[in-house]
Amino acid sequence: MAGLAVVSAVSSAGAAEVASPAHKQDAKKAHRGAGSGPARPVVAQHAHHAVPAHDDPEAIQVEASRVRSHGAEVAVTRAVMDRFVSGTNPMQILSQTTPGANFTSTDAFGLDTYGNTFYVRGFTQMQIGATLDGIPLGTQGFANYNGVSITQAMIQDDLAGMTMSQGAGALDSFSAQNLGGAMTYTTSDPKDKAGGKISQTFGSYNAVRTYGRVDSGILNPTGTKFYASFARTNTNMWKGQGYQSELQADAKIVQPVTDRGRITAFFGYGNFTQGNYLTMTKNMWQKMGRDSTYLKPDYEKAKLWAYYAQYTGDVPPGYEGVLSNDEIGDYAWDASQVQRTYLSAVTAHFDLFRNVTSDTVAYGDVSSAIHGGTNNFLTTPYYGVPTLQADGTVSGVPMALQMAHAGMRRLGFTQKFSIEAPHNNHIDTGIWYENNQWTYDTRLYGDYLNDAHNWNSNFLPSQAHTWYADTYNTNTFQFFLQDRWTIIPGMTLLAGFKSLTQTTHGGTKADYTSQLADEGWDTYYSHPANGTLTASGAFLPHFNFDYHFLQHHEFYWDIAENLRAYDYYSQTSSATAWGGLGKASQSAQSVFDASKGVLRPERTWNYIVGYRYDSPIFSGSVDFYHTDYYNRIASITQGPSNNSYSAYMNVGKETMNGADVMGTIRPVRGLEITNSFSWNDAQYQSNAINYGGSVYSLKGKHQVYYPKFMYKANLNYTYRQFMFNFNANYIGSRPMTYLNDEYVPAYWVTNLNLAYNFGSIGFAHNLRAAFGITNLTDKNYIGGIYGAASVSGDDNANLFVAAPREYYGTISAEF
């Protein structure tokens, strides 16, 4: 039985953003649009809105040798991944099987990077390192500016497994964003025997997923082999109009080089298109319901609500006491995204000498994205100044389409050496260099008088008016050295360090705010800034002790310091050193120049001690961890609401204590029952922050967006060809504000999966039928939360309602 020995990663603070409450009508145009976070598209912006039974012997061998739990590390095998709906986001599988992890999304597959949130012991996917076969993947958020999401880099079916290093993350996992923990994904190898696999899934809301793979088998005496895969997922949105569509392809070729090594080439392609789901305040969710979404297809209503949001302080008739004027502004016509990614890499592994091995990775990553939506605080200028007519309709078009055109080009390489040294020492060392260019152009498209835009158009530059254009160029260098000393058989001590330096130069290349305002677009201050920042840590130590004793027992501890480089995204993004700064009377450039001398990169010290027991009948683990978070950086809007500006500053220290306990019992053959409980107490230590001209104490307040308690239960039963899997997750209430005066309610969510393997029929073998139900009890709950948090009050439309109950059936076969 492919079991699961799970111990999670130490973590720390989550999203560090504060957004301002803005209620005065005369201030709207001064600051609308200043609050989009670096991981969200810009849609109808406000200053206070964050917008942003597998039985292939060969596969079992791969899992056993390359994906395994050991020391302070959790492993999830291919067999465990096959218990879930085909194509499920790997991070979603981690969250449903791993203590201390929490993943939420707007869709059942977990593909919507706009609505995804992944936490591991307080850290988000933006603060956790990730690699694929040694390729650095960068952060794992929306429209990734320095990497690629695992769901677009690789087809889930082609992963052999995944691991998550506990606590501080492994030294040899290259990342400039890692503050605690690192995810490592391993691709499956081409099979020695020619063949393939096909899989077809059907589900709720007209969901269709097709997957196919062809393995060449060994082609010649040198051992050349390859595979090529294809996957396509299409589904209607579960509320509103629109759809999700993802097209994926990947290929891998392996060429052995005598018996001394091998060269591997990999290519991955992802093309994701979707209509976005509406972000909501808690009041919008409670008063308007789970199915409330964008106003499409009612164009007259969309114009009316945009008029009330932009030109008045009132709400449309019938919504008095239900929604605020700010919430009316959140209900735009629509929003959408298109993301395309091309990832390629060549890796080489060689045994240079009897005791020295070399691993080299050279990679390139090119991506483009178009995302955004209707902005209710702009005006299409072609039809005059909008006015409210006596019949309740609106003349003119008090809104416009705002789309970001983003592009990324990464080139880099890694080089590692492993040395078996005398006296039971194993030395690893390596370097990583990467150059990344990120461009972000925001363009405006006028809507028609009686018709809206096509949300899935090509959005050509010739059709648009450029608002601003940003360009960033980043160079990253990392070095590590570690020695793993085997003190006695079963007892190892690791000591090492890494050095990291990242320099980013860029910002505003062009800004046309004034020109567009003169033309009648009603554009507002867009915060242009330009300059260079360097984050550097010469000595970031890591110590690990691991002791296997008395056959079934393991004891370990982990201590490490980590540093996170500065984020960059666009000149209007909050939570970056270049974004959302300044105001009309104080330029963003002056604020940026002043902050350069006082900014310091975020750092964490992570400490963990754990014990694991593993036997055929019972497996159990318990972890205790502590994290000290230094130079906690936040984007805080300061000043009165009619003259506000954002500052990117150090708000002090955060500490976190926590524990994870997990037990798995296997009372009879084929039955596995797992229960886990997680406790996390993350508290800010700042005595005072200056916000809006007032001073607030955050001392003792809990980290925003992260639950204090989580519980997970998983029952898996396999009898001959039949598999039954049931899992339940409890997520405790989560603070929405820095003063902890508003909480997202706790919830339970359950899932059910069944499968039967019919064996061989004709030329097909492993003919398998699976049936899955997500959100089994149809729970109405808030899943993802991301972006700027308010100091107090239900002021931010940054809550994502999770998908309702959905059904999926899959037929797959190998040949």
C-alpha positions in Angstrom: 0.0 0.0 0.0 1.3 3.4 -0.9 1.0 5.2 2.4 1.5 8.7 3.3 3.9 9.9 6.0 3.1 13.5 6.4 5.0 16.2 8.2 4.4 19.8 7.0 6.6 22.8 6.5 7.2 25.5 9.1 5.6 28.8 8.1 5.1 32.4 9.0 3.2 35.4 8.0 0.7 35.6 5.2 -0.3 38.5 3.0 1.2 41.6 4.4 -1.0 44.3 3.0 -3.2 46.9 4.5 -5.7 48.8 2.4 -7.5 52.0 3.2 -11.2 52.5 3.8 -12.4 55.0 1.2 -15.9 56.3 1.6 -15.7 59.9 0.5 -17.1 60.5 -2.9 -14.8 63.4 -3.7 -11.8 61.1 -3.1 -12.7 58.3 -5.4 -10.9 59.5 -8.5 -7.8 60.4 -6.5 -7.1 56.9 -5.4 -9.3 54.3 -7.2 -7.0 51.7 -8.6 -4.2 51.9 -6.1 -4.8 48.7 -4.3 -4.2 45.8 -6.7 -1.8 43.2 -5.4 1.0 41.7 -7.3 -0.8 38.4 -7.7 -4.2 39.7 -8.9 -5.5 41.3 -12.0 -6.6 44.9 -12.0 -10.4 45.1 -12.1 -12.5 48.0 -11.0 -9.8 49.1 -8.7 -10.2 50.9 -5.4 -7.4 51.8 -3.0 -8.9 49.4 -0.6 -9.6 46.5 -3.0 -7.2 43.7 -3.7 -7.7 43.1 -7.4 -5.6 41.9 -8.6 -4.7 1.7 -7.5 -2.0 2.2 -9.8 -0.2 -1.1 -10.3 2.4 -0.4 -12.9 5.6 -1.9 -11.4 7.8 0.6 -13.2 5.9 3.6 -11.8 6.1 2.1 -8.3 9.9 1.8 -8.6 10.1 5.5 -9.6 8.0 6.5 -6.6 10.1 4.4 -4.2 13.4 5.8 -5.3 12.6 9.4 -6.1 9.6 10.4 -4.1 9.9 9.4 -0.4 9.4 10.9 3.0 12.5 11.2 5.1 13.6 13.5 7.9 11.8 16.8 7.9 10.1 16.2 4.5 6.7 15.0 3.4 6.1 12.9 0.2 3.0 12.3 -1.8 3.2 9.5 -4.3 1.6 9.0 -7.6 -0.7 6.4 -6.0 -2.0 9.0 -3.5 -2.5 11.5 -6.3 -4.6 9.0 -8.2 -7.2 8.9 -5.4 -8.4 12.4 -6.5 -10.3 13.7 -9.5 -8.1 13.5 -12.6 -6.3 16.8 -13.2 -6.7 18.1 -9.7 -4.2 20.8 -8.8 -1.2 19.1 -7.0 -1.4 21.8 -4.3 -5.0 20.9 -3.6 -4.0 17.3 -3.1 -1.3 18.5 -0.7 -3.8 20.4 1.3 -6.2 17.5 1.6 -3.5 15.1 2.9 -1.1 17.3 4.8 -1.4 18.8 8.3 -0.9 22.5 8.4 -1.7 23.0 4.6 -4.7 24.7 3.3 -5.7 25.2 -0.4 -8.8 26.8 -1.7 -10.1 27.7 -5.1 -13.1 29.0 -7.0 -13.2 25.8 -9.2 -13.2 22.1 -8.4 -10.0 21.3 -10.3 -8.2 24.2 -8.6 -7.0 25.6 -11.9 -8.1 29.2 -11.3 -4.8 30.9 -10.3 -6.7 34.1 -9.9 -8.9 32.6 -7.1 -6.4 30.1 -5.6 -4.9 30.5 -2.2 -2.4 28.0 -0.8 -1.0 28.2 2.8 1.4 26.0 4.6 1.8 26.9 8.3 1.1 30.6 7.6 3.1 31.0 4.4 1.3 31.5 1.1 2.3 30.1 -2.3 4.1 33.4 -2.9 6.5 32.7 0.0 7.2 29.0 -0.6 9.9 27.8 -3.0 9.0 25.4 -5.8 11.0 23.4 -8.4 10.2 20.9 -11.1 13.0 18.4 -11.7 15.3 21.1 -10.4 13.9 23.9 -12.5 13.1 26.9 -10.3 9.4 27.7 -10.7 9.3 31.0 -8.8 6.2 32.1 -6.9 3.0 30.1 -7.5 0.5 33.0 -7.6 -1.6 34.6 -10.3 0.1 35.8 -13.5 3.4 34.8 -12.1 6.0 37.5 -12.7 9.0 35.4 -11.9 8.1 31.8 -12.8 5.2 29.5 -13.7 2.5 27.8 -11.8 2.8 24.0 -11.6 -0.6 23.6 -13.3 0.7 25.3 -16.4 4.2 23.9 -16.4 3.2 20.3 -16.2 0.2 18.0 -16.8 -0.7 16.6 -13.4 -1.0 13.0 -14.7 2.7 13.1 -15.7 4.0 13.8 -12.2 5.7 10.9 -10.4 5.1 12.6 -7.1 5.9 15.6 -5.0 7.6 16.4 -1.7 7.5 19.4 0.6 10.5 20.1 2.8 9.6 21.0 6.3 10.4 24.2 8.1 12.9 26.3 6.2 13.1 24.5 2.9 16.0 22.5 1.5 19.2 24.4 0.7 19.5 22.8 -2.7 16.0 24.0 -3.7 16.6 27.2 -5.5 14.2 30.1 -4.8 14.4 33.8 -4.1 11.0 33.9 -2.4 11.3 31.1 0.1 10.6 32.0 3.7 9.5 28.6 4.9 9.2 25.3 3.1 9.7 24.3 -0.5 7.7 22.2 -2.9 9.6 19.8 -5.1 7.8 18.2 -8.1 9.2 15.2 -9.9 8.2 14.2 -13.5 7.7 10.6 -14.5 10.2 9.1 -16.9 9.3 7.6 -20.3 8.6 3.9 -20.0 10.9 1.3 -21.3 8.1 -0.4 -23.2 6.2 1.4 -26.0 2.6 2.2 -25.1 0.5 5.0 -23.8 -2.5 6.1 -21.8 -5.8 7.8 -22.5 -8.2 9.3 -20.0 -11.6 11.0 -20.4 -13.5 12.9 -17.7 -17.0 14.3 -17.7 -18.5 16.4 -15.0 -20.8 19.1 -13.7 -21.3 22.3 -15.6 -20.4 20.6 -18.9 -16.9 19.8 -17.7 -14.9 17.7 -20.2 -11.2 16.7 -19.7 -9.2 14.7 -22.2 -5.7 13.3 -21.5 -3.5 11.3 -23.8 0.1 10.1 -23.5 2.3 8.1 -25.9 5.6 6.4 -24.7 8.1 5.5 -27.3 9.8 2.7 -25.3 13.5 2.2 -25.7 14.3 3.1 -29.3 18.0 2.0 -29.8 20.9 0.3 -28.0 21.9 3.6 -26.4 18.6 3.6 -24.5 16.9 6.6 -26.0 13.2 6.9 -25.0 10.6 9.7 -24.8 7.0 10.5 -24.1 4.6 13.2 -25.3 1.3 14.1 -23.5 -1.7 16.3 -24.2 -4.5 17.4 -21.9 -7.5 19.7 -22.5 -10.0 20.8 -19.8 -13.2 22.7 -20.6 -16.0 23.7 -18.2 -18.6 26.3 -17.9 -18.4 28.6 -14.9 -20.6 27.5 -12.1 -22.1 31.0 -11.7 -22.5 33.8 -14.2 -21.5 33.6 -17.9 -18.2 32.3 -19.3 -16.1 29.3 -19.2 -12.7 27.9 -18.2 -10.5 26.3 -20.8 -7.0 24.9 -20.4 -4.8 23.3 -23.1 -1.6 21.6 -21.9 1.1 19.6 -23.6 4.4 18.3 -22.4 7.2 16.0 -23.7 10.3 14.5 -22.2 13.2 12.7 -23.8 15.9 10.7 -21.9 19.2 9.8 -23.4 21.6 7.6 -21.3 25.3 8.3 -21.8 27.0 5.0 -21.4 26.7 4.0 -17.7 28.0 7.3 -16.4 24.9 9.5 -16.7 22.1 10.7 -18.8 20.8 13.8 -20.6 17.1 14.8 -20.4 15.2 17.4 -22.3 11.7 18.6 -21.2 9.1 20.9 -22.7 5.9 22.1 -21.2 3.1 24.2 -22.6 0.1 25.7 -20.9 -2.7 27.9 -22.4 -5.4 28.9 -19.9 -8.5 31.0 -20.6 -11.3 31.8 -18.3 -13.9 34.3 -17.2 -13.1 35.3 -13.6 -15.2 34.9 -10.6 -16.3 38.0 -8.6 -14.4 38.9 -5.4 -16.7 39.9 -2.6 -16.9 41.5 0.8 -18.5 39.4 3.6 -21.6 41.5 3.4 -21.9 40.9 -0.3 -21.7 37.2 0.2 -24.2 37.2 3.1 -26.7 39.6 1.5 -26.4 38.7 -2.2 -25.7 35.0 -1.9 -23.2 32.5 -3.2 -24.4 32.8 -6.8 -24.0 36.6 -7.0 -21.4 37.6 -9.6 -20.6 40.0 -12.4 -23.6 41.8 -14.1 -23.1 40.3 -17.5 -25.3 40.0 -19.6 -27.4 42.9 -18.3 -25.5 45.8 -20.0 -28.0 48.6 -18.9 -27.7 47.5 -15.3 -23.9 47.5 -15.6 -23.9 51.0 -16.9 -26.3 52.2 -14.1 -24.3 50.6 -11.3 -21.1 52.1 -12.7 -22.7 55.5 -12.8 -23.8 55.3 -9.2 -20.3 54.0 -8.1 -18.4 56.7 -10.0 -20.6 59.8 -10.0 -22.6 59.5 -6.8 -22.3 58.4 -3.2 -25.6 56.5 -3.3 -26.8 53.0 -4.4 -29.3 52.1 -7.1 -33.0 51.9 -6.0 -33.8 48.8 -4.0 -30.3 48.3 -2.6 -30.5 50.8 0.3 -29.3 49.1 3.4 -28.1 46.1 1.4 -25.0 47.2 -0.3 -22.7 50.2 0.2 -21.7 52.5 -2.6 -18.3 51.0 -2.6 -19.8 47.5 -3.0 -21.9 48.7 -5.9 -18.6 49.6 -7.6 -17.4 46.0 -7.2 -20.2 44.7 -9.5 -18.6 45.4 -12.9 -19.7 44.0 -16.2 -17.1 41.2 -16.4 -13.5 40.2 -15.9 -11.3 37.6 -17.7 -7.8 36.2 -18.1 -5.6 34.5 -20.7 -2.3 33.0 -19.8 0.2 31.2 -22.1 3.4 29.6 -20.9 6.3 27.8 -22.7 8.8 26.1 -20.4 11.8 24.1 -21.7 14.9 22.7 -20.0 17.9 20.4 -20.6 19.3 18.5 -17.6 22.4 16.5 -17.4 23.4 14.0 -14.6 26.9 12.5 -14.7 29.1 10.4 -12.4 32.3 12.4 -12.9 34.3 10.2 -10.6 33.7 7.3 -8.3 32.6 9.7 -5.5 31.6 12.9 -7.4 28.3 13.5 -9.4 27.2 16.5 -11.3 23.7 17.8 -12.0 23.2 20.6 -14.5 19.9 22.3 -15.5 19.6 24.9 -18.2 16.1 26.3 -18.7 14.1 29.0 -20.5 10.6 30.1 -19.7 8.5 32.5 -21.8 5.0 33.5 -20.8 2.3 36.1 -21.8 -0.9 37.1 -20.1 -3.9 39.3 -20.8 -6.1 39.9 -17.8 -8.4 42.5 -16.3 -12.0 43.6 -16.8 -14.5 46.4 -16.7 -13.4 49.3 -14.6 -16.4 51.2 -13.1 -14.2 54.2 -12.3 -13.2 55.1 -15.8 -15.4 56.6 -18.6 -15.5 55.7 -22.3 -15.2 59.2 -23.8 -16.8 58.7 -27.2 -20.4 59.4 -26.0 -20.2 62.5 -23.8 -20.4 62.9 -20.1 -22.7 60.2 -18.6 -25.9 61.4 -17.0 -28.8 59.7 -15.2 -32.0 59.9 -17.3 -35.5 60.3 -16.0 -36.4 56.7 -17.0 -33.6 55.3 -14.8 -31.2 54.6 -17.7 -27.7 56.2 -18.2 -26.6 58.1 -21.2 -23.0 57.6 -22.3 -20.8 54.8 -20.9 -19.5 55.4 -17.4 -17.0 52.5 -17.6 -14.2 51.1 -19.8 -12.4 47.9 -20.3 -9.0 47.8 -18.6 -6.6 45.0 -19.6 -3.1 44.3 -18.5 -0.7 42.9 -21.2 2.0 41.1 -19.3 5.0 39.2 -20.5 7.9 37.3 -18.9 11.2 35.9 -20.3 13.4 33.9 -17.9 16.7 32.3 -18.7 18.8 30.5 -16.1 20.9 27.6 -15.1 21.8 25.6 -12.0 24.8 23.5 -11.3 25.2 21.1 -8.4 28.0 18.8 -7.3 27.7 15.9 -4.8 30.8 14.5 -3.2 31.1 11.4 -1.0 33.9 12.6 1.3 35.9 10.7 3.8 34.7 10.0 7.3 31.0 9.5 6.4 30.6 13.0 5.0 28.3 13.8 2.0 29.0 17.3 0.6 26.6 19.1 -1.7 27.2 22.5 -3.3 25.8 24.4 -6.2 24.9 27.7 -7.8 21.9 29.2 -9.5 21.8 32.2 -11.9 18.7 33.6 -13.6 17.9 36.7 -15.6 14.2 37.7 -15.8 12.5 40.4 -17.8 9.0 41.3 -16.9 6.8 43.8 -18.8 3.4 45.0 -17.8 1.4 47.3 -20.1 -2.0 48.5 -19.1 -4.4 49.5 -21.9 -7.9 50.9 -22.1 -10.5 49.8 -24.5 -13.7 51.8 -25.0 -17.1 50.1 -24.6 -20.0 50.6 -27.0 -23.0 52.6 -26.2 -25.4 49.7 -26.2 -23.0 46.8 -26.4 -20.0 45.6 -24.3 -16.7 44.2 -25.4 -16.0 40.6 -26.2 -14.3 39.3 -23.1 -12.3 36.7 -25.1 -11.0 38.9 -27.9 -7.4 39.4 -28.9 -7.3 42.9 -27.3 -5.0 44.2 -30.1 -2.8 47.2 -29.3 -4.2 49.0 -32.3 -7.6 48.9 -30.6 -6.3 50.3 -27.3 -5.0 53.4 -25.5 -2.0 52.7 -23.4 -2.4 54.0 -19.8 1.0 53.1 -18.5 3.8 50.7 -19.4 6.2 49.1 -16.9 9.4 47.0 -17.4 11.5 45.2 -14.8 14.8 43.4 -15.2 16.0 41.1 -12.5 19.3 39.2 -11.9 19.4 36.5 -9.3 22.4 34.6 -7.9 22.4 31.9 -5.3 25.1 29.6 -3.9 24.8 26.8 -1.3 27.2 24.5 0.5 26.2 21.7 2.9 27.7 18.7 4.6 25.6 15.8 5.7 27.6 13.8 8.3 26.5 10.3 9.2 27.5 10.1 12.8 26.4 6.5 13.3 24.2 4.4 11.0 20.8 6.1 11.0 22.0 9.3 12.6 22.9 12.3 10.4 23.7 15.9 11.0 23.5 18.5 8.2 25.1 21.9 8.4 25.3 24.3 5.6 24.4 27.8 4.3 23.2 29.6 1.2 24.0 33.0 -0.2 21.4 34.9 -2.1 21.5 38.2 -4.0 18.8 39.6 -6.3 18.8 43.0 -8.0 15.8 44.4 -9.8 15.9 47.5 -11.9 12.8 49.0 -13.5 9.4 50.5 -13.0 7.5 53.0 -15.1 8.7 53.2 -18.7 5.8 55.4 -20.0 2.8 57.0 -18.3 -0.1 58.6 -20.2 -2.4 59.4 -17.3 -2.7 63.1 -18.0 -3.1 62.7 -21.7 -6.0 60.2 -21.2 -7.6 62.4 -18.6 -7.6 65.3 -21.1 -9.3 63.0 -23.6 -12.1 62.2 -21.2 -11.2 58.8 -19.9 -11.3 60.1 -16.3 -8.0 58.4 -15.5 -6.7 58.9 -12.0 -3.2 59.1 -10.5 -1.3 56.0 -11.5 1.8 56.1 -9.3 4.8 56.1 -11.7 8.2 55.2 -10.1 11.5 53.8 -11.3 14.6 52.6 -9.6 16.8 49.8 -8.4 16.6 47.6 -5.3 18.9 44.8 -4.1 18.1 42.1 -1.6 21.1 40.2 -0.4 22.0 37.7 2.3 25.6 36.5 2.4 25.2 33.8 5.0 21.9 32.1 5.6 22.6 29.0 7.7 20.7 25.8 7.9 21.1 22.9 10.4 19.3 19.6 10.4 19.5 16.5 12.6 17.8 13.2 11.8 18.0 10.0 13.8 16.3 6.7 12.9 16.3 4.4 15.9 14.7 1.2 17.1 13.6 0.3 13.6 10.3 2.2 13.5 11.2 5.5 15.2 12.6 8.8 13.8 13.5 12.0 15.6 14.6 15.2 13.9 15.0 18.9 14.3 15.6 21.7 11.8 16.9 25.3 12.2 17.4 27.7 9.4 17.4 31.4 8.4 15.7 32.5 5.1 15.5 35.7 3.2 12.9 36.8 0.6 13.7 39.2 -2.3 11.5 42.2 -3.1 8.4 41.7 -5.1 7.8 43.7 -8.3 4.7 43.7 -10.6 3.4 47.1 -11.7 3.3 50.7 -10.7 -0.3 50.3 -9.3 0.3 47.1 -7.4 0.2 47.1 -3.6 2.7 45.0 -1.6 5.7 45.9 -3.9 8.3 48.5 -3.4 7.5 50.1 -6.8 3.7 50.0 -6.6 0.9 52.2 -5.3 3.2 54.9 -4.0 2.6 58.6 -3.7 -0.3 60.9 -4.5 -0.9 63.9 -6.8 0.9 66.3 -4.3 3.7 63.9 -3.4 5.1 61.9 -6.3 5.6 58.1 -6.2 9.2 58.6 -7.3 10.0 60.7 -4.2 8.4 58.1 -1.9 10.4 55.3 -3.6 13.7 57.2 -3.3 13.1 57.9 0.3 12.2 54.3 1.1 15.3 52.8 -0.6 17.5 53.8 2.4 15.3 52.2 5.0 13.8 49.1 3.3 15.2 45.7 4.3 14.2 42.3 2.8 12.0 40.0 4.9 13.8 37.3 6.9 12.7 34.4 9.0 14.3 32.1 11.5 12.5 28.7 11.5 12.8 26.1 14.3 11.2 22.7 14.2 11.4 19.5 16.3 9.5 16.4 15.3 9.0 12.7 15.9 7.7 10.1 13.5 6.7 6.4 14.1 6.2 4.2 11.1 5.2 0.6 11.0 2.9 -1.5 8.7 0.0 -1.1 11.1 0.4 2.4 12.4 2.2 5.6 11.3 2.2 8.7 13.4 4.0 12.0 13.7 4.1 15.1 15.8 5.8 18.4 15.1 6.3 21.5 17.2 7.6 24.6 15.4 8.4 28.2 16.1 9.1 31.0 13.6 10.5 34.5 14.1 9.6 36.8 11.3 11.7 40.0 10.9 11.3 43.1 8.7 7.7 42.3 8.1 6.9 44.4 5.1 3.4 45.7 4.4 1.7 48.1 2.0 -0.2 50.5 4.2 -2.4 53.3 2.9 -1.8 56.5 4.9 -3.4 59.8 5.2 -7.1 60.9 5.0 -9.2 59.2 2.4 -9.4 62.3 0.2 -5.6 62.6 0.0 -4.3 59.1 0.6 -1.2 57.3 -0.6 0.4 54.0 -0.1 3.7 53.3 1.6 5.8 50.1 1.5 7.4 49.7 4.9 8.6 47.5 7.7 5.9 47.0 10.3 8.0 45.0 12.7 8.1 41.4 13.9 5.8 38.5 13.9 6.1 35.3 15.9 4.5 32.0 15.4 4.1 28.8 17.4 2.4 25.7 16.2 2.0 22.0 16.3 0.8 19.3 13.9 -0.2 15.8 15.0 -1.1 13.0 12.6 -1.9 9.4 12.9 -2.6 6.7 10.2 -3.9 3.3 11.2 -4.1 0.3 8.8 -6.2 -2.2 10.8 -6.8 -4.6 7.9 -5.3 -5.1 4.5 -6.3 -2.3 2.1 -7.8 0.0 4.8 -6.0 3.2 5.7 -7.5 5.8 8.1 -5.7 9.1 8.7 -6.5 11.9 11.1 -4.5 15.0 11.7 -4.9 18.2 13.8 -3.1 21.5 13.4 -2.7 24.4 15.7 -1.1 27.7 14.7 -0.7 30.8 16.8 0.8 33.5 14.6 0.8 37.0 16.3 2.1 40.4 15.2 4.5 42.0 17.6 4.3 45.6 16.4 3.2 48.0 19.2 2.1 50.7 16.8 1.6 51.4 13.1 0.7 54.7 11.6 -2.4 54.3 9.4 -4.6 57.1 8.1 -3.2 59.6 10.5 -4.0 57.3 13.5 -1.8 54.9 15.5 -2.9 51.3 16.0 -1.3 48.6 18.0 -1.0 45.2 16.4 0.6 43.6 19.5 -1.0 40.1 20.0 -3.2 40.3 16.9 -3.4 37.1 14.9 -2.1 36.8 11.3 -4.7 37.8 8.7 -6.3 35.1 6.6 -4.8 32.1 8.4 -6.9 29.8 10.6 -5.8 28.9 14.1 -7.1 25.3 13.9 -7.4 22.8 11.1 -8.5 19.1 11.2 -8.2 16.6 8.4 -9.6 13.1 8.1 -9.0 10.7 5.2 -10.3 7.1 4.8 -9.0 5.0 1.9 -10.0 1.4 1.3 -8.7 -0.8 -1.5 -10.2 -4.2 -2.0 -8.8 -6.1 -5.0 -9.7 -3.8 -8.0 -11.9 -1.4 -6.0 -10.9 1.9 -4.3 -12.9 4.1 -2.0 -11.6 7.4 -0.7 -13.4 9.9 1.6 -11.7 13.0 3.1 -13.0 15.7 5.3 -11.3 19.0 6.1 -12.2 21.5 8.9 -10.8 25.0 8.5 -11.2 27.3 11.5 -12.3 30.9 11.3 -9.8 33.4 9.8 -9.2 37.0 10.7 -10.0 39.4 7.8 -8.5 42.5 9.4 -5.3 43.4 11.2 -7.3 44.4 14.3 -9.1 41.0 14.2 -12.5 42.6 14.4 -13.9 40.7 11.4 -13.6 37.0 10.7 -14.4 34.6 7.8 -16.5 31.8 9.3 -15.1 28.3 9.9 -16.3 25.5 7.6 -16.2 21.8 6.9 -15.7 20.5 3.3 -15.8 16.8 2.3 -15.0 14.9 -0.9 -15.7 11.4 -2.1 -13.9 9.3 -4.8 -14.6 5.8 -6.0 -12.6 3.8 -8.6 -12.7 0.3 -10.1 -9.9 -1.3 -12.2 -11.3 -3.7 -14.7 -7.8 -5.0 -15.6 -7.1 -6.0 -19.2 -9.7 -6.0 -21.9 -8.5 -6.6 -25.4 -5.4 -4.4 -26.1 -6.1 -2.2 -23.1 -4.9 -2.8 -19.6 -5.5 -1.0 -16.4 -8.9 -0.1 -17.7 -10.2 2.1 -14.8 -13.4 3.8 -14.0 -13.5 6.6 -11.4 -16.3 8.7 -9.9 -15.7 11.7 -7.7 -17.9 14.3 -5.8 -16.3 17.5 -4.7 -17.8 19.5 -1.8 -20.0 16.5 -1.0 -22.4 18.4 1.3 -22.7 21.4 -1.0 -21.2 23.7 1.7 -21.5 27.5 1.0 -18.2 28.9 2.3 -15.5 31.4 1.6 -12.5 29.7 0.2 -9.7 31.8 -1.1 -8.7 35.2 0.4 -5.9 37.1 -1.1 -4.6 40.7 -1.3 -4.9 43.8 0.9 -6.4 43.4 4.3 -8.1 46.3 6.1 -7.0 47.5 9.5 -10.6 47.0 10.6 -14.1 46.5 9.1 -15.6 44.5 6.3 -14.1 46.9 3.7 -12.3 44.7 1.1 -13.9 42.8 -1.7 -11.2 40.1 -1.7 -13.1 37.0 -0.7 -13.7 34.1 -3.1 -16.7 31.9 -2.7 -15.8 28.3 -3.2 -17.3 26.0 -5.8 -20.6 24.1 -5.0 -21.0 20.4 -5.1 -19.8 18.9 -8.4 -19.7 15.4 -9.9 -17.0 13.9 -12.1 -16.6 10.6 -13.8 -13.4 9.3 -15.5 -12.6 6.4 -17.8 -8.9 5.7 -18.4 -6.9 2.9 -20.0 -3.3 2.1 -20.8 -2.1 0.2 -23.9 
